[in-house]
Amino acid sequence: MADNSNNITQIQPLAGTELMTRSAEVRAQYAKANPKSYSLFEKAKTSLPGANTRSVLHYSPFPVTIIRAKAAQVEDIDGHHYQDFLGEYTAGLYGHAHPVIVDAITKALANGLTFGGPNAVESKFAHLMCSRFAAVERLRFCNSGTESNVLALSAARAFTGRTDILVVDGSYHGSVLAFAGNSPLNLPFPTHRMTFNDSESAKQQILSLDNKLAAVLVEPMIGAGGCIPANPEFLTGLRHLTEQTGALLIFDEVMTSRLGASGLHSLYGITPDLVTFGKYLGGGLSFGAFGGRADILDRFDPARADAWPHAGTFNNNTLSLSAGFAGLNDIFGPDEADAFLVRGDTFRTSLADSIGGLGLPIHITGKGSMMAFHFCHNAPHAPYDVQRIPSELYELVHLSMMAKGQFHARRGMINLSLAMSDEMLETFKNTITEVMREFGELIERAALP
Ligand SMILES: Cc1ncc(COP(=O)(O)O)c(C=O)c1O
């Protein structure tokens, strides 16, 4: 199915399966309900390719334009209100316009924005993150999760004097580090791929690459690829094998550092050499950071004769750092983070029970406040398992949920925020169970084996 039938008059039932027909019906209802969004979408196309400046924000037939958000609710330009279970792909942990974050930003604004010199908040925030995340002895700030991974990989290549990197097939680490398919925009690092949760494939790759391999980059739970947690043996194996061959182990915790008081590496009890961060840690503003072993990070000390350079005009921008510090220090302390992990696990279990009661081939995976649903008969173990599920199924559920005031990611990802009440969770659970029931027959027929 084309993903770009943007003209309302072109939204026709596609010949063929019932799935296509239902999909077209739901699209037509959606288009009718969102005329202002559609009009803005058409206008935006003249200057933004496909009316888009962040690929993941496009979904068929066209995305709604959001005009404001408060706590766990967003409002679109046609006046619809949604319960926000997208949670800005995990960056929205605090909910929208949290008073503590707004206050921190307002105070930072009043003192001017970029000073051209070190400021007081950068070291405060760095101390906090080093004390919070077990594997982080030293840290550097940057501006996005993509940047944090590019810098961690480049640092690993410089530190080891090696060239190649190993990643998980189907994983996502940023706009130029996208390993689902073959993005022509990816950085030209010599890159090899292993199968997630397949210790044998990892072992063969690492041993055969031997002293060419600079780094293994992995998410301890695959995020964009479907919220699939790693088997502990898989990660332990990576730790042992990288130690054995001298490659660095980098955990991408851009999404998962919200899981528990000290991130997912601590929950697994594994100390990677480097960890990368982003998303919620900027309190809702642009943010990235990478940290880890002091002997690696200290190579960035500008006073050293052999210092590595790391520029970035906005690396220490006071708005992101003030918002990020306030969030981690005043809202999401270690106890709150541990409690939120439990709350997420409890909700995921009850969601899985509710949907499971329908007897359909649907699996819910995830950890804590991050989860995803998959239309497949067997539980998925790797992103590859879920990336072949027909997109029309996700479209049906996504647009139908929006029609009922519930907003989650098109690909089936659900992220909780601290602003959500128990009542909201209950409503979401009941609504999605009803939607799945409505499309039960189609799901049964189109789900992956
Ligand atoms: C695991 C992971 N790493 C890196 C990134 C890139 O972060 P950013 O969008 O801030 O560049 C993302 C973004 O979704 C991500 O999910």
The ligand as an SDF file (V2000), in Angstrom:
LIG
                    3D

 16 16  0  0  0  0  0  0  0  0999 V2000
   17.5580    4.2180   20.5640 C   0  0  0  0  0  0  0  0  0  0  0  0
   17.6910    5.5430   19.8940 C   0  0  0  0  0  0  0  0  0  0  0  0
   18.9020    6.0460   19.6840 N   0  0  0  0  0  0  0  0  0  0  0  0
   19.0790    7.2420   19.1020 C   0  0  0  0  0  0  0  0  0  0  0  0
   18.0040    7.9870   18.6830 C   0  0  0  0  0  0  0  0  0  0  0  0
   18.2100    9.3140   18.0170 C   0  0  0  0  0  0  0  0  0  0  0  0
   17.8640   10.3580   18.8570 O   0  0  0  0  0  0  0  0  0  0  0  0
   17.5260   11.8070   18.2480 P   0  0  0  0  0  0  0  0  0  0  0  0
   16.2180   11.6840   17.5580 O   0  0  0  0  0  0  0  0  0  0  0  0
   17.5130   12.7020   19.4400 O   0  0  0  0  0  0  0  0  0  0  0  0
   18.6370   12.1370   17.3020 O   0  0  0  0  0  0  0  0  0  0  0  0
   16.7120    7.5000   18.8950 C   0  0  0  0  0  0  0  0  0  0  0  0
   15.5310    8.2850   18.4650 C   0  0  0  0  0  0  0  0  0  0  0  0
   14.4370    7.8220   18.3830 O   0  0  0  0  0  0  0  0  0  0  0  0
   16.5520    6.2400   19.5040 C   0  0  0  0  0  0  0  0  0  0  0  0
   15.3380    5.7100   19.7010 O   0  0  0  0  0  0  0  0  0  0  0  0
  1  2  1  0
  2  3  1  0
  2 15  2  0
  3  4  2  0
  4  5  1  0
  5  6  1  0
  5 12  2  0
  6  7  1  0
  7  8  1  0
  8  9  2  0
  8 10  1  0
  8 11  1  0
 12 13  1  0
 12 15  1  0
 13 14  2  0
 15 16  1  0
M  END
$$$$
